[in-house]
């Protein structure tokens, strides 16, 4: 019984991820925009909230960051930073190949750039 509980606990911990965990990998997509990071974030954020009401937007030292996920599982991170001619947005996704139900996130990025 202890072995089963230990395996279950390990499986639950393996499923946890934070924004920094996702951002340690290569981004799923990168786009450039003539908009400022704030304007780009404000354009994209409503679609992220519609996708997941727990989505959050925060200001960083280089721009803005949008995060979507549930409980202790971060699924999507959009890091928007200053660039010479506007901003650069990088989308990080936990399971980037699985877009079922998440296509609206990528669509919002393309629409707002």
Phi and psi in degrees as GROMACS dihedral restraints (atoms count N, CA, C in turn):
[ dihedral_restraints ]
;  ai    aj    ak    al  type     phi  dphi    fc
    3     4     5     6     1   -62.5    20    10
    4     5     6     7     1   -36.7    20    10
    6     7     8     9     1   -64.0    20    10
    7     8     9    10     1   -40.4    20    10
    9    10    11    12     1   -66.6    20    10
   10    11    12    13     1   -45.1    20    10
   12    13    14    15     1   -63.7    20    10
   13    14    15    16     1   -39.8    20    10
   15    16    17    18     1   -63.7    20    10
   16    17    18    19     1   -41.9    20    10
   18    19    20    21     1   -65.2    20    10
   19    20    21    22     1   -39.8    20    10
   21    22    23    24     1   -64.8    20    10
   22    23    24    25     1   -43.7    20    10
   24    25    26    27     1   -62.7    20    10
   25    26    27    28     1   -41.7    20    10
   27    28    29    30     1   -64.2    20    10
   28    29    30    31     1   -40.4    20    10
   30    31    32    33     1   -64.3    20    10
   31    32    33    34     1   -39.9    20    10
   33    34    35    36     1   -65.5    20    10
   34    35    36    37     1   -42.2    20    10
   36    37    38    39     1   -67.0    20    10
   37    38    39    40     1   -35.4    20    10
   39    40    41    42     1   -65.5    20    10
   40    41    42    43     1   -25.8    20    10
   42    43    44    45     1   -81.3    20    10
   43    44    45    46     1   -13.6    20    10
   45    46    47    48     1   -76.1    20    10
   46    47    48    49     1   142.2    20    10
   48    49    50    51     1  -150.5    20    10
   49    50    51    52     1   149.6    20    10
   51    52    53    54     1  -113.4    20    10
   52    53    54    55     1   167.5    20    10
   54    55    56    57     1   -55.1    20    10
   55    56    57    58     1   -40.2    20    10
   57    58    59    60     1   -67.4    20    10
   58    59    60    61     1   -31.4    20    10
   60    61    62    63     1   -61.8    20    10
   61    62    63    64     1   -46.9    20    10
   63    64    65    66     1   -64.4    20    10
   64    65    66    67     1   -40.2    20    10
   66    67    68    69     1   -75.5    20    10
   67    68    69    70     1    -6.1    20    10
   69    70    71    72     1   -79.3    20    10
   70    71    72    73     1   -12.9    20    10
   72    73    74    75     1   -97.6    20    10
   73    74    75    76     1   172.2    20    10
   75    76    77    78     1   -70.7    20    10
   76    77    78    79     1   145.4    20    10
   78    79    80    81     1   -67.6    20    10
   79    80    81    82     1   150.1    20    10
   81    82    83    84     1   -69.3    20    10
   82    83    84    85     1   -42.4    20    10
   84    85    86    87     1  -144.2    20    10
   85    86    87    88     1   155.3    20    10
   87    88    89    90     1  -133.9    20    10
   88    89    90    91     1   129.6    20    10
   90    91    92    93     1  -130.5    20    10
   91    92    93    94     1   151.7    20    10
   93    94    95    96     1  -107.4    20    10
   94    95    96    97     1   148.7    20    10
   96    97    98    99     1  -140.6    20    10
   97    98    99   100     1   149.3    20    10
   99   100   101   102     1   -79.5    20    10
  100   101   102   103     1   -12.4    20    10
  102   103   104   105     1   -75.8    20    10
  103   104   105   106     1   155.8    20    10
  105   106   107   108     1   -68.5    20    10
  106   107   108   109     1   159.4    20    10
  108   109   110   111     1   -55.5    20    10
  109   110   111   112     1   -39.3    20    10
  111   112   113   114     1   -65.2    20    10
  112   113   114   115     1   -46.4    20    10
  114   115   116   117     1   -63.2    20    10
  115   116   117   118     1   -40.3    20    10
  117   118   119   120     1   -65.2    20    10
  118   119   120   121     1   -45.8    20    10
  120   121   122   123     1   -61.6    20    10
  121   122   123   124     1   -43.5    20    10
  123   124   125   126     1   -66.8    20    10
  124   125   126   127     1   -28.8    20    10
  126   127   128   129     1   -72.6    20    10
  127   128   129   130     1   -41.6    20    10
  129   130   131   132     1   -81.2    20    10
  130   131   132   133     1   -32.8    20    10
  132   133   134   135     1   -57.3    20    10
  133   134   135   136     1   -40.0    20    10
  135   136   137   138     1   -57.1    20    10
  136   137   138   139     1   -37.9    20    10
  138   139   140   141     1   -67.2    20    10
  139   140   141   142     1   -35.9    20    10
  141   142   143   144     1   -67.5    20    10
  142   143   144   145     1   -39.7    20    10
  144   145   146   147     1   -66.4    20    10
  145   146   147   148     1   -37.4    20    10
  147   148   149   150     1   -66.4    20    10
  148   149   150   151     1   -38.2    20    10
  150   151   152   153     1   -67.3    20    10
  151   152   153   154     1   -42.7    20    10
  153   154   155   156     1  -149.0    20    10
  154   155   156   157     1   114.0    20    10
  156   157   158   159     1   -64.1    20    10
  157   158   159   160     1   -14.6    20    10
  159   160   161   162     1   -87.1    20    10
  160   161   162   163     1     1.3    20    10
  162   163   164   165     1   -60.0    20    10
  163   164   165   166     1   146.1    20    10
  165   166   167   168     1  -131.4    20    10
  166   167   168   169     1   154.4    20    10
  168   169   170   171     1  -127.7    20    10
  169   170   171   172     1   132.9    20    10
  171   172   173   174     1  -139.1    20    10
  172   173   174   175     1   151.9    20    10
  174   175   176   177     1   -84.8    20    10
  175   176   177   178     1   138.7    20    10
  177   178   179   180     1  -115.8    20    10
  178   179   180   181     1   178.6    20    10
  180   181   182   183     1   -70.0    20    10
  181   182   183   184     1   -21.6    20    10
  183   184   185   186     1  -111.8    20    10
  184   185   186   187     1    -1.7    20    10
  186   187   188   189     1   162.3    20    10
  187   188   189   190     1  -120.8    20    10
  189   190   191   192     1  -139.5    20    10
  190   191   192   193     1   156.6    20    10
  192   193   194   195     1  -136.6    20    10
  193   194   195   196     1   130.5    20    10
  195   196   197   198     1  -109.0    20    10
  196   197   198   199     1   136.6    20    10
  198   199   200   201     1  -132.0    20    10
  199   200   201   202     1   135.3    20    10
  201   202   203   204     1  -131.8    20    10
  202   203   204   205     1   138.4    20    10
  204   205   206   207     1   171.8    20    10
  205   206   207   208     1  -173.9    20    10
  207   208   209   210     1  -132.4    20    10
  208   209   210   211     1   138.9    20    10
  210   211   212   213     1    51.0    20    10
  211   212   213   214     1  -117.6    20    10
  213   214   215   216     1  -103.5    20    10
  214   215   216   217     1    22.4    20    10
  216   217   218   219     1  -117.2    20    10
  217   218   219   220     1   109.1    20    10
  219   220   221   222     1   -88.1    20    10
  220   221   222   223     1   123.0    20    10
  222   223   224   225     1   -98.7    20    10
  223   224   225   226     1   -37.3    20    10
  225   226   227   228     1  -140.4    20    10
  226   227   228   229     1   139.1    20    10
  228   229   230   231     1  -134.9    20    10
  229   230   231   232     1   129.7    20    10
  231   232   233   234     1  -115.0    20    10
  232   233   234   235     1   113.8    20    10
  234   235   236   237     1  -102.6    20    10
  235   236   237   238     1   117.0    20    10
  237   238   239   240     1  -113.4    20    10
  238   239   240   241     1   119.4    20    10
  240   241   242   243     1  -124.6    20    10
  241   242   243   244     1   159.6    20    10
  243   244   245   246     1   -62.9    20    10
  244   245   246   247     1   144.1    20    10
  246   247   248   249     1  -136.1    20    10
  247   248   249   250     1   168.3    20    10
  249   250   251   252     1   -57.0    20    10
  250   251   252   253     1   -42.1    20    10
  252   253   254   255     1  -116.0    20    10
  253   254   255   256     1    48.3    20    10
  255   256   257   258     1   125.3    20    10
  256   257   258   259     1  -112.5    20    10
  258   259   260   261     1  -150.6    20    10
  259   260   261   262     1   163.8    20    10
  261   262   263   264     1  -125.1    20    10
  262   263   264   265     1   129.1    20    10
  264   265   266   267     1  -114.7    20    10
  265   266   267   268     1   131.1    20    10
  267   268   269   270     1  -120.8    20    10
  268   269   270   271     1   124.4    20    10
  270   271   272   273     1   -99.2    20    10
  271   272   273   274     1   123.3    20    10
  273   274   275   276     1  -112.2    20    10
  274   275   276   277     1   131.8    20    10
  276   277   278   279     1  -131.7    20    10
  277   278   279   280     1   140.2    20    10
  279   280   281   282     1   -62.4    20    10
  280   281   282   283     1   -46.2    20    10
  282   283   284   285     1  -125.2    20    10
  283   284   285   286     1    78.1    20    10
  285   286   287   288     1   -61.2    20    10
  286   287   288   289     1   -29.2    20    10
  288   289   290   291     1   -75.1    20    10
  289   290   291   292     1   -18.8    20    10
  291   292   293   294     1   -99.3    20    10
  292   293   294   295     1   101.9    20    10
  294   295   296   297     1  -102.8    20    10
  295   296   297   298     1    11.4    20    10
  297   298   299   300     1   -60.4    20    10
  298   299   300   301     1   116.8    20    10
  300   301   302   303     1    78.5    20    10
  301   302   303   304     1    -1.5    20    10
  303   304   305   306     1  -116.4    20    10
  304   305   306   307     1     3.8    20    10
  306   307   308   309     1   -60.1    20    10
  307   308   309   310     1   -29.3    20    10
  309   310   311   312     1   -64.0    20    10
  310   311   312   313     1   -27.7    20    10
  312   313   314   315     1   -66.5    20    10
  313   314   315   316     1   -49.0    20    10
  315   316   317   318     1   -65.7    20    10
  316   317   318   319     1   -38.3    20    10
  318   319   320   321     1   -60.9    20    10
  319   320   321   322     1   -41.1    20    10
  321   322   323   324     1   -65.3    20    10
  322   323   324   325     1   -35.3    20    10
  324   325   326   327     1   -67.5    20    10
  325   326   327   328     1   -45.6    20    10
  327   328   329   330     1   -64.5    20    10
  328   329   330   331     1   -39.1    20    10
  330   331   332   333     1   -67.7    20    10
  331   332   333   334     1   -36.1    20    10
  333   334   335   336     1   -88.0    20    10
  334   335   336   337     1   -12.5    20    10
